[in-house]
Amino acid sequence: DKKFVCLLVRDSAYMNHISPKRNNLYTNYRDSDITTYVKAAEALAELGYTVFRMGAKVNQELKSVHPKVIDYATNGMRSEFLDVFLCANCSFILTTGTGLDEVSRMFQRPISYVNIIPVSAVSQCEAFVYPKIICDQDTKLPLSLRQIVDRDLQFAFFQELYDSANVFVRDMTEGEILSFALETSSRVEQRWTPSTQYLKLEERRKALYNSIPQLRYHPTIIRDPDTIFASCFYENYPNFLD
């Protein structure tokens, strides 16, 4: 009966474990550094959540002295039953987008996609979204949604596609992850009130998705209209919809 959060952060450990002879660098753009999530985990713990860091194989521990931040992936308590139980019963899951979060989706738990990429890959569920940032190699500036489409990166699932498009993928900062986690908590607990400006931006984004066919169609992905971007994302990247 206590509220808790699952934190699922993708790194290279699992792919290297199941396919040790294969070059898995093609998916590295999806990975994240678990150390950048500590502040967010501890902030959620201060709000009364217990935070379980999930994962069957991980590269490094989540190091925190907060008693409500539990590195379940490395502390020896992990089991497949608990994996399913936690994801099926959590207050919400904060995930970078990998297989285990499908359990939360099936059990209709709130999903927040943090550091998610490709930008249009979130599908088939109601979810909060804060994507990784795609930047131009020359200018170092973030690309807008239209520029992402112009470079055919809206469904880019391979590192080589980003390399050939002369861009690099930047992870969210600790502060961005913290803001997104707190916004998710406020939304889930129904303490969050959208501003008029935010509602206008979301309507504008949906209009773009409806008007740009490349954002809506992919052979293996069905876009879901209930997917919404975080307010703090627009605050940090006001030119995304230009």
GROMACS elastic network, one bead per residue, 0.5 to 0.9 nm:
[ bonds ]
;  ai    aj funct       b0    kb
    2    48     6  0.85926   500
    2    49     6  0.76452   500
    2    50     6  0.80453   500
    3    48     6  0.72426   500
    3    49     6  0.52883   500
    3    50     6  0.66801   500
    3    90     6  0.70428   500
    3    91     6  0.57469   500
    4    45     6  0.87031   500
    4    48     6  0.81725   500
    4    51     6  0.57344   500
    4    52     6  0.74788   500
    4    86     6  0.85265   500
    4    89     6  0.84238   500
    4    90     6  0.54400   500
    4    91     6  0.54740   500
    4    92     6  0.75001   500
    4    93     6  0.89765   500
    5    41     6  0.88736   500
    5    44     6  0.82967   500
    5    49     6  0.64789   500
    5    50     6  0.62024   500
    5    52     6  0.61896   500
    5    53     6  0.85462   500
    5    86     6  0.83987   500
    5    87     6  0.85353   500
    5    90     6  0.53874   500
    5    91     6  0.56172   500
    5    92     6  0.54032   500
    5    93     6  0.56756   500
    5    94     6  0.72746   500
    6    50     6  0.86098   500
    6    51     6  0.59526   500
    6    53     6  0.60792   500
    6    54     6  0.64317   500
    6    86     6  0.70611   500
    6    87     6  0.65440   500
    6    90     6  0.64083   500
    6    91     6  0.81593   500
    6    92     6  0.67037   500
    6    94     6  0.61588   500
    6    95     6  0.78979   500
    7    37     6  0.88006   500
    7    41     6  0.80467   500
    7    51     6  0.67690   500
    7    52     6  0.59197   500
    7    54     6  0.57930   500
    7    55     6  0.88538   500
    7    92     6  0.89556   500
    7    93     6  0.60199   500
    7    95     6  0.59369   500
    7    96     6  0.87758   500
    8    52     6  0.85284   500
    8    53     6  0.61152   500
    8    54     6  0.50942   500
    8    55     6  0.66214   500
    8    93     6  0.74058   500
    8    94     6  0.62161   500
    8    96     6  0.64475   500
    8    97     6  0.79349   500
    8    98     6  0.79356   500
    8   100     6  0.80498   500
    8   101     6  0.76409   500
    9    31     6  0.75308   500
    9    32     6  0.64035   500
    9    33     6  0.78449   500
    9    34     6  0.65682   500
    9    37     6  0.86889   500
    9    53     6  0.79341   500
    9    54     6  0.75739   500
    9    55     6  0.77666   500
    9    58     6  0.88932   500
    9    94     6  0.82021   500
    9    95     6  0.59009   500
    9    96     6  0.54018   500
    9    97     6  0.79246   500
    9    98     6  0.82433   500
    9   114     6  0.87455   500
   10    13     6  0.84276   500
   10    14     6  0.84128   500
   10    30     6  0.71230   500
   10    31     6  0.50916   500
   10    32     6  0.60105   500
   10    33     6  0.83737   500
   10    34     6  0.84915   500
   10    55     6  0.82202   500
   10    58     6  0.80737   500
   10    95     6  0.80730   500
   10    96     6  0.61104   500
   10    97     6  0.74411   500
   10    98     6  0.67914   500
   11    14     6  0.72538   500
   11    15     6  0.83416   500
   11    28     6  0.77179   500
   11    30     6  0.77415   500
   11    32     6  0.58703   500
   11    33     6  0.73353   500
   11    34     6  0.83279   500
   11    57     6  0.88014   500
   11    58     6  0.65988   500
   11    59     6  0.68195   500
   12    15     6  0.57190   500
   12    16     6  0.61469   500
   12    17     6  0.86108   500
   12    24     6  0.78380   500
   12    25     6  0.84347   500
   12    27     6  0.82609   500
   12    28     6  0.68798   500
   12    31     6  0.66620   500
   12    32     6  0.89940   500
   12    57     6  0.88418   500
   12    58     6  0.75435   500
   12    59     6  0.71484   500
   13    16     6  0.52334   500
   13    17     6  0.60572   500
   13    18     6  0.88284   500
   13    57     6  0.55957   500
   13    58     6  0.50749   500
   13    59     6  0.53942   500
   14    18     6  0.62989   500
   14    19     6  0.84291   500
   14    55     6  0.85105   500
   14    56     6  0.72483   500
   14    57     6  0.50435   500
   14    58     6  0.66339   500
   14    59     6  0.86030   500
   15    18     6  0.53618   500
   15    19     6  0.58113   500
   15    20     6  0.75657   500
   15    22     6  0.89920   500
   15    24     6  0.68176   500
   15    57     6  0.88190   500
   16    19     6  0.52100   500
   16    21     6  0.79712   500
   16    22     6  0.77501   500
   16    23     6  0.83918   500
   16    24     6  0.68182   500
   17    20     6  0.55388   500
   17    57     6  0.75637   500
   18    21     6  0.89957   500
   19    22     6  0.55197   500
   19    23     6  0.82858   500
   19    24     6  0.78860   500
   20    23     6  0.79532   500
   20    24     6  0.84935   500
   21    24     6  0.88573   500
   22    25     6  0.89824   500
   23    26     6  0.74089   500
   24    27     6  0.61868   500
   24    28     6  0.73242   500
   25    28     6  0.51642   500
   25    29     6  0.82576   500
   25   158     6  0.89724   500
   25   159     6  0.74444   500
   26    29     6  0.75337   500
   26   157     6  0.82974   500
   26   158     6  0.53010   500
   26   160     6  0.69136   500
   27    30     6  0.58220   500
   27    31     6  0.75132   500
   27   157     6  0.73972   500
   27   158     6  0.60731   500
   27   159     6  0.61450   500
   28    31     6  0.53506   500
   28    32     6  0.86789   500
   28   158     6  0.87020   500
   28   159     6  0.70449   500
   29    32     6  0.83216   500
   29   117     6  0.80772   500
   29   157     6  0.88906   500
   29   158     6  0.79962   500
   29   159     6  0.61708   500
   29   162     6  0.88485   500
   29   168     6  0.88619   500
   29   169     6  0.66729   500
   29   170     6  0.87315   500
   30    96     6  0.77160   500
   30    97     6  0.84054   500
   30   115     6  0.78664   500
   30   116     6  0.72033   500
   30   117     6  0.64065   500
   30   118     6  0.84579   500
   30   132     6  0.86648   500
   30   157     6  0.88968   500
   30   159     6  0.89755   500
   30   169     6  0.89799   500
   31    96     6  0.79484   500
   31   115     6  0.85816   500
   31   171     6  0.88325   500
   32    35     6  0.88367   500
   32    36     6  0.81711   500
   32    96     6  0.78399   500
   32   115     6  0.75344   500
   32   171     6  0.70710   500
   32   172     6  0.89598   500
   33    36     6  0.58389   500
   33    37     6  0.76857   500
   33    60     6  0.89981   500
   33   171     6  0.87046   500
   34    37     6  0.54779   500
   34    38     6  0.72285   500
   34    60     6  0.76155   500
   34    61     6  0.78122   500
   34    62     6  0.62747   500
   35    38     6  0.56384   500
   35    39     6  0.85356   500
   35    60     6  0.88548   500
   35    61     6  0.85060   500
   35    62     6  0.64742   500
   35    63     6  0.75543   500
   35   174     6  0.85927   500
   36    39     6  0.71743   500
   36    40     6  0.82042   500
   36   172     6  0.85098   500
   36   173     6  0.69626   500
   36   175     6  0.86557   500
   36   177     6  0.76964   500
   37    40     6  0.53522   500
   37    41     6  0.61671   500
   37    42     6  0.86850   500
   37    62     6  0.83741   500
   37   174     6  0.64044   500
   37   177     6  0.66536   500
   37   178     6  0.74854   500
   38    41     6  0.50769   500
   38    42     6  0.61089   500
   38    43     6  0.85101   500
   38    62     6  0.70797   500
   38    63     6  0.73534   500
   38    64     6  0.67933   500
   38    69     6  0.87238   500
   38   174     6  0.81320   500
   38   178     6  0.87878   500
   39    42     6  0.51784   500
   39    43     6  0.60393   500
   39    44     6  0.86235   500
   39    64     6  0.89994   500
   39   174     6  0.69273   500
   39   175     6  0.80894   500
   39   177     6  0.83133   500
   39   178     6  0.63473   500
   40    43     6  0.50708   500
   40    44     6  0.62303   500
   40    45     6  0.85548   500
   40   174     6  0.75722   500
   40   175     6  0.81762   500
   40   177     6  0.62952   500
   40   179     6  0.77750   500
   40   180     6  0.84391   500
   40   181     6  0.61332   500
   40   182     6  0.76543   500
   41    44     6  0.52539   500
   41    45     6  0.61953   500
   41    46     6  0.87443   500
   41    49     6  0.89301   500
   41    50     6  0.87340   500
   41    51     6  0.62956   500
   41    52     6  0.88683   500
   41    53     6  0.88640   500
   41    64     6  0.87507   500
   41    68     6  0.88231   500
   41    69     6  0.65338   500
   41   178     6  0.80030   500
   41   181     6  0.81427   500
   42    46     6  0.62051   500
   42    47     6  0.87325   500
   42    51     6  0.81529   500
   42    64     6  0.76920   500
   42    65     6  0.89235   500
   42    66     6  0.65489   500
   42    68     6  0.78182   500
   42    69     6  0.65905   500
   43    46     6  0.50685   500
   43    47     6  0.65582   500
   43    49     6  0.89819   500
   43   178     6  0.74733   500
   43   181     6  0.84211   500
   43   182     6  0.76912   500
   44    47     6  0.50445   500
   44    48     6  0.67222   500
   44    49     6  0.56505   500
   44    50     6  0.76912   500
   44    51     6  0.73538   500
   44    68     6  0.89997   500
   44    69     6  0.88937   500
   44   178     6  0.88523   500
   44   181     6  0.73900   500
   44   182     6  0.70586   500
   44   185     6  0.77968   500
   45    48     6  0.51592   500
   45    50     6  0.56531   500
   45    51     6  0.65141   500
   45    66     6  0.75660   500
   45    67     6  0.83583   500
   45    68     6  0.55807   500
   45    69     6  0.65700   500
   46    49     6  0.71302   500
   46    66     6  0.87971   500
   46    68     6  0.83232   500
   47   185     6  0.88646   500
   48    68     6  0.81733   500
   49    68     6  0.70752   500
   49    69     6  0.86500   500
   49    91     6  0.85310   500
   50    67     6  0.84283   500
   50    69     6  0.60390   500
   50    70     6  0.74860   500
   51    68     6  0.61300   500
   51    70     6  0.59994   500
   51    71     6  0.83186   500
   52    68     6  0.83654   500
   52    69     6  0.63696   500
   52    70     6  0.50214   500
   52    71     6  0.60904   500
   52    72     6  0.57226   500
   52    73     6  0.81859   500
   52    86     6  0.83331   500
   53    62     6  0.74170   500
   53    69     6  0.77176   500
   53    70     6  0.62192   500
   53    72     6  0.54330   500
   53    73     6  0.60570   500
   53    74     6  0.87711   500
   54    71     6  0.73146   500
   54    72     6  0.59260   500
   54    73     6  0.50920   500
   54    74     6  0.87949   500
   54    78     6  0.85830   500
   54    83     6  0.75676   500
   54   100     6  0.87463   500
   55    58     6  0.62756   500
   55    72     6  0.76958   500
   55    74     6  0.81754   500
   55    78     6  0.85707   500
   55    83     6  0.83984   500
   55   100     6  0.83472   500
   56    73     6  0.60443   500
   56    74     6  0.83489   500
   56    78     6  0.78200   500
   56    79     6  0.87084   500
   56    80     6  0.87931   500
   56    83     6  0.88987   500
   57    73     6  0.72688   500
   57    74     6  0.83317   500
   58    61     6  0.75527   500
   58    73     6  0.72192   500
   58    74     6  0.78481   500
   60    63     6  0.89116   500
   60    74     6  0.84212   500
   61    71     6  0.68476   500
   61    73     6  0.80006   500
   61    74     6  0.65466   500
   61    75     6  0.88694   500
   62    69     6  0.86947   500
   62    70     6  0.81867   500
   62    71     6  0.58071   500
   62    73     6  0.88640   500
   62    74     6  0.85540   500
   63    69     6  0.87853   500
   63    71     6  0.77201   500
   64    67     6  0.81148   500
   64    69     6  0.66094   500
   64    70     6  0.81783   500
   64    71     6  0.85718   500
   65    68     6  0.86928   500
   65    69     6  0.76469   500
   66    69     6  0.55280   500
   66    70     6  0.83305   500
   67    70     6  0.72393   500
   69    72     6  0.89834   500
   70    73     6  0.85251   500
   70    75     6  0.80403   500
   71    74     6  0.58189   500
   71    75     6  0.60036   500
   72    75     6  0.54370   500
   72    76     6  0.71572   500
   72    77     6  0.63262   500
   72    78     6  0.60027   500
   73    76     6  0.74221   500
   73    77     6  0.79000   500
   73    78     6  0.62258   500
   74    77     6  0.78832   500
   74    78     6  0.76654   500
   75    78     6  0.74915   500
   76    79     6  0.87398   500
   77    82     6  0.86399   500
   78    81     6  0.84753   500
   78    82     6  0.65629   500
   78    83     6  0.71559   500
   79    82     6  0.52137   500
   79    83     6  0.61923   500
   79    84     6  0.88452   500
   80    84     6  0.64739   500
   80    85     6  0.86401   500
   81    84     6  0.53758   500
   81    85     6  0.61314   500
   81    86     6  0.86185   500
   82    86     6  0.57964   500
   82    87     6  0.82856   500
   83    86     6  0.55469   500
   83    87     6  0.62623   500
   83    88     6  0.85063   500
   83   100     6  0.79910   500
   83   103     6  0.88832   500
   84    87     6  0.53115   500
   84    88     6  0.58834   500
   84    89     6  0.85255   500
   84   100     6  0.81953   500
   84   103     6  0.65433   500
   84   104     6  0.83142   500
   85    88     6  0.51675   500
   85    89     6  0.61376   500
   85    90     6  0.83852   500
   86    89     6  0.53381   500
   86    90     6  0.57152   500
   86   104     6  0.86175   500
   87    90     6  0.56083   500
   87    92     6  0.82465   500
   87    93     6  0.71175   500
   87   100     6  0.77431   500
   87   101     6  0.69791   500
   87   102     6  0.86354   500
   87   103     6  0.59381   500
   87   105     6  0.87289   500
   87   107     6  0.81757   500
   87   109     6  0.79101   500
   88   103     6  0.61047   500
   88   104     6  0.50511   500
   88   105     6  0.82062   500
   88   106     6  0.78405   500
   88   107     6  0.53693   500
   88   108     6  0.78998   500
   88   109     6  0.68050   500
   89    92     6  0.82685   500
   89   104     6  0.77418   500
   89   107     6  0.77735   500
   89   109     6  0.71840   500
   90    93     6  0.66538   500
   90   104     6  0.78647   500
   90   109     6  0.68285   500
   90   110     6  0.84023   500
   91   109     6  0.69138   500
   91   110     6  0.70665   500
   91   185     6  0.87703   500
   91   188     6  0.77275   500
   92   104     6  0.80539   500
   92   109     6  0.58097   500
   92   111     6  0.57903   500
   92   112     6  0.73583   500
   92   184     6  0.83197   500
   92   185     6  0.81719   500
   92   188     6  0.76213   500
   93   101     6  0.72741   500
   93   104     6  0.71292   500
   93   109     6  0.74018   500
   93   110     6  0.64919   500
   93   111     6  0.51454   500
   93   112     6  0.61250   500
   93   113     6  0.83094   500
   94    97     6  0.89328   500
   94   101     6  0.87549   500
   94   110     6  0.88723   500
   94   111     6  0.63942   500
   94   113     6  0.61228   500
   94   114     6  0.65390   500
   94   181     6  0.74757   500
   94   184     6  0.86564   500
   95    98     6  0.74294   500
   95   101     6  0.68884   500
   95   111     6  0.74143   500
   95   112     6  0.61996   500
   95   113     6  0.51037   500
   95   114     6  0.57409   500
   95   115     6  0.81403   500
   95   116     6  0.81433   500
   96   101     6  0.89334   500
   96   112     6  0.83809   500
   96   113     6  0.54988   500
   96   114     6  0.50340   500
   96   115     6  0.55072   500
   96   116     6  0.52446   500
   96   117     6  0.82693   500
   97   100     6  0.84612   500
   97   101     6  0.68756   500
   97   102     6  0.88883   500
   97   113     6  0.63335   500
   97   114     6  0.78012   500
   97   115     6  0.83202   500
   97   116     6  0.61665   500
   97   117     6  0.81819   500
   97   122     6  0.82195   500
   98   101     6  0.61707   500
   98   102     6  0.78091   500
   99   102     6  0.58298   500
   99   103     6  0.81343   500
  100   103     6  0.58117   500
  100   104     6  0.77167   500
  101   104     6  0.52447   500
  101   105     6  0.65110   500
  101   106     6  0.88134   500
  101   111     6  0.79589   500
  102   106     6  0.61154   500
  102   107     6  0.86084   500
  103   106     6  0.51344   500
  103   107     6  0.63251   500
  103   108     6  0.85642   500
  103   109     6  0.87105   500
  104   107     6  0.51456   500
  104   108     6  0.60263   500
  104   109     6  0.51023   500
  104   110     6  0.74724   500
  104   111     6  0.72925   500
  105   109     6  0.59073   500
  105   110     6  0.75726   500
  105   111     6  0.71693   500
  105   125     6  0.69301   500
  105   126     6  0.86761   500
  106   109     6  0.77751   500
  108   111     6  0.85167   500
  108   125     6  0.87044   500
  108   126     6  0.89245   500
  110   126     6  0.76598   500
  110   127     6  0.66994   500
  110   128     6  0.82767   500
  110   184     6  0.89195   500
  110   188     6  0.73323   500
  111   125     6  0.83750   500
  111   126     6  0.73791   500
  111   127     6  0.50285   500
  111   128     6  0.64082   500
  111   129     6  0.86720   500
  111   184     6  0.88342   500
  112   127     6  0.56661   500
  112   129     6  0.59335   500
  112   130     6  0.80319   500
  112   180     6  0.85221   500
  112   181     6  0.81422   500
  112   184     6  0.68813   500
  113   116     6  0.57337   500
  113   122     6  0.80865   500
  113   127     6  0.70016   500
  113   128     6  0.60488   500
  113   130     6  0.62595   500
  113   131     6  0.74856   500
  114   117     6  0.89982   500
  114   128     6  0.83959   500
  114   129     6  0.63051   500
  114   130     6  0.51979   500
  114   131     6  0.62634   500
  114   132     6  0.77521   500
  114   172     6  0.81907   500
  114   177     6  0.71746   500
  114   180     6  0.76965   500
  114   181     6  0.85572   500
  115   129     6  0.83325   500
  115   130     6  0.60984   500
  115   133     6  0.81554   500
  115   170     6  0.89552   500
  115   171     6  0.62491   500
  115   172     6  0.61411   500
  115   177     6  0.82479   500
  116   119     6  0.68676   500
  116   121     6  0.81936   500
  116   122     6  0.79479   500
  116   129     6  0.73917   500
  116   130     6  0.66669   500
  116   132     6  0.56154   500
  117   120     6  0.75049   500
  117   121     6  0.67169   500
  117   122     6  0.82584   500
  117   131     6  0.58736   500
  117   132     6  0.58845   500
  117   133     6  0.85124   500
  117   154     6  0.86576   500
  117   155     6  0.83959   500
  117   156     6  0.82342   500
  117   157     6  0.82338   500
  117   169     6  0.89846   500
  118   121     6  0.52485   500
  118   122     6  0.79936   500
  118   131     6  0.77589   500
  118   132     6  0.80845   500
  118   153     6  0.72028   500
  118   154     6  0.58366   500
  118   155     6  0.53879   500
  118   156     6  0.57805   500
  118   157     6  0.66775   500
  119   122     6  0.73829   500
  119   130     6  0.89709   500
  119   131     6  0.60551   500
  119   132     6  0.76862   500
  119   133     6  0.88833   500
  119   145     6  0.85795   500
  119   148     6  0.86365   500
  119   153     6  0.80766   500
  119   154     6  0.55655   500
  119   155     6  0.70277   500
  119   156     6  0.85763   500
  120   123     6  0.77785   500
  120   153     6  0.89798   500
  120   154     6  0.54101   500
  120   155     6  0.59955   500
  120   215     6  0.65020   500
  120   216     6  0.79794   500
  120   221     6  0.89319   500
  120   223     6  0.77064   500
  121   154     6  0.76653   500
  121   155     6  0.62118   500
  121   156     6  0.87831   500
  121   157     6  0.89494   500
  121   221     6  0.70681   500
  121   222     6  0.87827   500
  121   223     6  0.79094   500
  122   125     6  0.77718   500
  122   127     6  0.81003   500
  122   129     6  0.81810   500
  122   221     6  0.83799   500
  122   222     6  0.88059   500
  122   223     6  0.72633   500
  122   224     6  0.79196   500
  122   227     6  0.74855   500
  123   126     6  0.82006   500
  123   127     6  0.87136   500
  123   221     6  0.64834   500
  123   222     6  0.58092   500
  123   224     6  0.53341   500
  123   225     6  0.87660   500
  123   227     6  0.75334   500
  124   221     6  0.80905   500
  124   222     6  0.62830   500
  124   223     6  0.63343   500
  124   224     6  0.51147   500
  124   225     6  0.86846   500
  124   226     6  0.87323   500
  124   227     6  0.85005   500
  125   223     6  0.87504   500
  125   224     6  0.62057   500
  125   225     6  0.86277   500
  125   226     6  0.70128   500
  125   227     6  0.67895   500
  126   224     6  0.72065   500
  126   225     6  0.79194   500
  126   228     6  0.76141   500
  127   226     6  0.70383   500
  127   228     6  0.62630   500
  127   229     6  0.83655   500
  128   184     6  0.74015   500
  128   227     6  0.62702   500
  128   228     6  0.52009   500
  128   229     6  0.56990   500
  128   230     6  0.61683   500
  129   180     6  0.87282   500
  129   227     6  0.72582   500
  129   228     6  0.60572   500
  129   230     6  0.57699   500
  129   233     6  0.85069   500
  130   172     6  0.84991   500
  130   176     6  0.88591   500
  130   177     6  0.86254   500
  130   180     6  0.72964   500
  130   229     6  0.61399   500
  130   230     6  0.59465   500
  130   232     6  0.83622   500
  130   233     6  0.60700   500
  131   134     6  0.89867   500
  131   171     6  0.85410   500
  131   172     6  0.80149   500
  131   229     6  0.85032   500
  131   233     6  0.82740   500
  132   169     6  0.67006   500
  132   170     6  0.59953   500
  132   171     6  0.52698   500
  132   172     6  0.60726   500
  133   142     6  0.63406   500
  133   143     6  0.77382   500
  133   168     6  0.84054   500
  133   169     6  0.57352   500
  133   170     6  0.50075   500
  133   171     6  0.64163   500
  133   172     6  0.72375   500
  134   141     6  0.83641   500
  134   142     6  0.56201   500
  134   143     6  0.58228   500
  134   144     6  0.85999   500
  134   148     6  0.77985   500
  134   162     6  0.86775   500
  134   167     6  0.65605   500
  134   168     6  0.58783   500
  134   170     6  0.61912   500
  134   171     6  0.89513   500
  135   138     6  0.87403   500
  135   139     6  0.79360   500
  135   140     6  0.54935   500
  135   141     6  0.51904   500
  135   143     6  0.55123   500
  135   166     6  0.87811   500
  135   167     6  0.54183   500
  135   168     6  0.54012   500
  135   169     6  0.62406   500
  135   170     6  0.71000   500
  136   139     6  0.55915   500
  136   141     6  0.56309   500
  136   142     6  0.64611   500
  136   143     6  0.66689   500
  136   165     6  0.86143   500
  136   166     6  0.63817   500
  136   168     6  0.65183   500
  136   169     6  0.89559   500
  137   140     6  0.53761   500
  137   141     6  0.80344   500
  137   165     6  0.89884   500
  137   166     6  0.55186   500
  137   168     6  0.61309   500
  138   141     6  0.82183   500
  138   166     6  0.78294   500
  138   167     6  0.81186   500
  139   142     6  0.86750   500
  140   167     6  0.84065   500
  140   168     6  0.84705   500
  142   170     6  0.89918   500
  142   237     6  0.80631   500
  142   239     6  0.86336   500
  142   240     6  0.79921   500
  143   146     6  0.79056   500
  143   147     6  0.55890   500
  143   148     6  0.61083   500
  143   167     6  0.89458   500
  143   239     6  0.84762   500
  143   240     6  0.69910   500
  144   147     6  0.51026   500
  144   148     6  0.62317   500
  144   149     6  0.87313   500
  144   237     6  0.87866   500
  144   239     6  0.63142   500
  144   241     6  0.59923   500
  144   242     6  0.63148   500
  145   148     6  0.50792   500
  145   149     6  0.64003   500
  145   150     6  0.86868   500
  145   154     6  0.82824   500
  145   205     6  0.89438   500
  145   208     6  0.87652   500
  145   239     6  0.88582   500
  145   240     6  0.56616   500
  145   241     6  0.58457   500
  145   242     6  0.75019   500
  146   149     6  0.50677   500
  146   150     6  0.61041   500
  146   151     6  0.87362   500
  146   208     6  0.86691   500
  146   212     6  0.87706   500
  146   240     6  0.82841   500
  146   241     6  0.74095   500
  146   242     6  0.74113   500
  147   151     6  0.63167   500
  147   152     6  0.85357   500
  147   153     6  0.88251   500
  148   151     6  0.53325   500
  148   152     6  0.62579   500
  148   153     6  0.53678   500
  148   154     6  0.60198   500
  149   153     6  0.58810   500
  149   154     6  0.56552   500
  149   155     6  0.89434   500
  149   212     6  0.86309   500
  149   214     6  0.69678   500
  149   215     6  0.73983   500
  150   153     6  0.77902   500
  151   154     6  0.82622   500
  151   162     6  0.89927   500
  151   165     6  0.62784   500
  152   155     6  0.73440   500
  152   156     6  0.72971   500
  152   161     6  0.86616   500
  152   165     6  0.83818   500
  152   214     6  0.81682   500
  153   157     6  0.84296   500
  153   161     6  0.73560   500
  153   162     6  0.72536   500
  153   165     6  0.81566   500
  154   214     6  0.76210   500
  154   215     6  0.65210   500
  155   214     6  0.88271   500
  155   215     6  0.81613   500
  155   218     6  0.76465   500
  156   159     6  0.79390   500
  156   161     6  0.62684   500
  156   162     6  0.73663   500
  157   160     6  0.88752   500
  157   161     6  0.76367   500
  157   162     6  0.89989   500
  158   161     6  0.56163   500
  158   162     6  0.73281   500
  159   162     6  0.54587   500
  159   163     6  0.64196   500
  159   164     6  0.88104   500
  160   164     6  0.60165   500
  160   165     6  0.84874   500
  161   164     6  0.52519   500
  161   165     6  0.61980   500
  161   166     6  0.88925   500
  162   165     6  0.51149   500
  162   166     6  0.65469   500
  162   167     6  0.56184   500
  162   168     6  0.64688   500
  162   169     6  0.77500   500
  163   166     6  0.54326   500
  163   167     6  0.61298   500
  163   168     6  0.70762   500
  164   167     6  0.77422   500
  165   168     6  0.87619   500
  170   173     6  0.88328   500
  172   175     6  0.79273   500
  172   176     6  0.57370   500
  172   177     6  0.62918   500
  173   176     6  0.50945   500
  173   177     6  0.62694   500
  173   178     6  0.85369   500
  174   177     6  0.52034   500
  174   178     6  0.61093   500
  174   179     6  0.86738   500
  175   178     6  0.50040   500
  175   179     6  0.61543   500
  175   180     6  0.85688   500
  176   179     6  0.51599   500
  176   180     6  0.61396   500
  176   181     6  0.85776   500
  176   232     6  0.77587   500
  176   233     6  0.79991   500
  176   236     6  0.83551   500
  177   180     6  0.51414   500
  177   181     6  0.60972   500
  177   182     6  0.86311   500
  178   181     6  0.51954   500
  178   182     6  0.62563   500
  178   183     6  0.86027   500
  179   182     6  0.52365   500
  179   183     6  0.61033   500
  179   184     6  0.85818   500
  179   232     6  0.67074   500
  180   183     6  0.50447   500
  180   184     6  0.60923   500
  180   185     6  0.86232   500
  180   230     6  0.70073   500
  180   231     6  0.84593   500
  180   232     6  0.65694   500
  180   233     6  0.79360   500
  181   184     6  0.51011   500
  181   185     6  0.62914   500
  181   186     6  0.87321   500
  182   185     6  0.50559   500
  182   186     6  0.62289   500
  182   187     6  0.86383   500
  183   186     6  0.50486   500
  183   187     6  0.61638   500
  183   188     6  0.86033   500
  183   192     6  0.73682   500
  183   230     6  0.76421   500
  183   231     6  0.79840   500
  183   232     6  0.77259   500
  184   187     6  0.50830   500
  184   188     6  0.60822   500
  184   189     6  0.85141   500
  184   192     6  0.87514   500
  184   230     6  0.83320   500
  185   188     6  0.51578   500
  185   189     6  0.60705   500
  185   190     6  0.83349   500
  185   191     6  0.83038   500
  185   192     6  0.86157   500
  186   189     6  0.52430   500
  186   190     6  0.58911   500
  186   193     6  0.87382   500
  187   191     6  0.60375   500
  187   192     6  0.50527   500
  187   193     6  0.81510   500
  188   191     6  0.77106   500
  188   192     6  0.83129   500
  189   192     6  0.78143   500
  190   193     6  0.80523   500
  194   197     6  0.82072   500
  194   198     6  0.62542   500
  194   199     6  0.66848   500
  194   231     6  0.79011   500
  195   198     6  0.51606   500
  195   199     6  0.64105   500
  195   200     6  0.87395   500
  195   231     6  0.87389   500
  196   199     6  0.52120   500
  196   200     6  0.63164   500
  196   201     6  0.87668   500
  197   200     6  0.51479   500
  197   201     6  0.63040   500
  197   202     6  0.87982   500
  198   201     6  0.50574   500
  198   202     6  0.62719   500
  198   203     6  0.86564   500
  198   230     6  0.89320   500
  198   231     6  0.62017   500
  198   234     6  0.77846   500
  199   202     6  0.51706   500
  199   203     6  0.62382   500
  199   204     6  0.85934   500
  200   203     6  0.51191   500
  200   204     6  0.61535   500
  200   205     6  0.86634   500
  201   205     6  0.61520   500
  201   206     6  0.86436   500
  201   231     6  0.89799   500
  201   234     6  0.78909   500
  201   241     6  0.79311   500
  202   205     6  0.50092   500
  202   206     6  0.61822   500
  202   207     6  0.85140   500
  202   228     6  0.73028   500
  202   229     6  0.72722   500
  202   231     6  0.89298   500
  203   206     6  0.51557   500
  203   207     6  0.61357   500
  203   208     6  0.86735   500
  204   207     6  0.50327   500
  204   208     6  0.62861   500
  204   209     6  0.87623   500
  204   241     6  0.75303   500
  205   208     6  0.50756   500
  205   209     6  0.63340   500
  205   210     6  0.86923   500
  205   229     6  0.88567   500
  205   241     6  0.66043   500
  206   209     6  0.50401   500
  206   210     6  0.62028   500
  206   211     6  0.86129   500
  206   225     6  0.78225   500
  206   228     6  0.89909   500
  207   210     6  0.50591   500
  207   211     6  0.61110   500
  207   212     6  0.85945   500
  208   211     6  0.50522   500
  208   212     6  0.59280   500
  208   215     6  0.83576   500
  208   241     6  0.81898   500
  209   212     6  0.54596   500
  209   213     6  0.72942   500
  209   214     6  0.83696   500
  209   215     6  0.56307   500
  209   216     6  0.63349   500
  210   213     6  0.70270   500
  210   215     6  0.79601   500
  210   216     6  0.72014   500
  211   215     6  0.85906   500
  211   216     6  0.89455   500
  212   215     6  0.57489   500
  212   216     6  0.72042   500
  213   216     6  0.53276   500
  213   217     6  0.63426   500
  214   217     6  0.58275   500
  214   218     6  0.78143   500
  215   218     6  0.81862   500
  215   223     6  0.84104   500
  216   221     6  0.85925   500
  216   222     6  0.74629   500
  216   223     6  0.59816   500
  217   220     6  0.86524   500
  217   221     6  0.71498   500
  217   222     6  0.70499   500
  217   223     6  0.75454   500
  218   221     6  0.52564   500
  218   222     6  0.71244   500
  218   223     6  0.87181   500
  219   222     6  0.82889   500
  223   226     6  0.89537   500
  223   227     6  0.83201   500
  224   227     6  0.59265   500
  225   228     6  0.80374   500
  229   232     6  0.86283   500
  229   233     6  0.70191   500
  229   234     6  0.79794   500
  230   233     6  0.52357   500
  230   234     6  0.69853   500
  231   234     6  0.54425   500
  231   235     6  0.64855   500
  231   236     6  0.89551   500
  232   236     6  0.62930   500
  232   237     6  0.85738   500
  233   236     6  0.52635   500
  233   237     6  0.60150   500
  233   238     6  0.80428   500
  234   238     6  0.50488   500
  234   239     6  0.80402   500
  234   240     6  0.73640   500
  234   241     6  0.88842   500
  235   238     6  0.57611   500
  236   239     6  0.89841   500
  237   240     6  0.56652   500
  237   241     6  0.88347   500
  238   241     6  0.73419   500
  238   242     6  0.83185   500
  239   242     6  0.52475   500
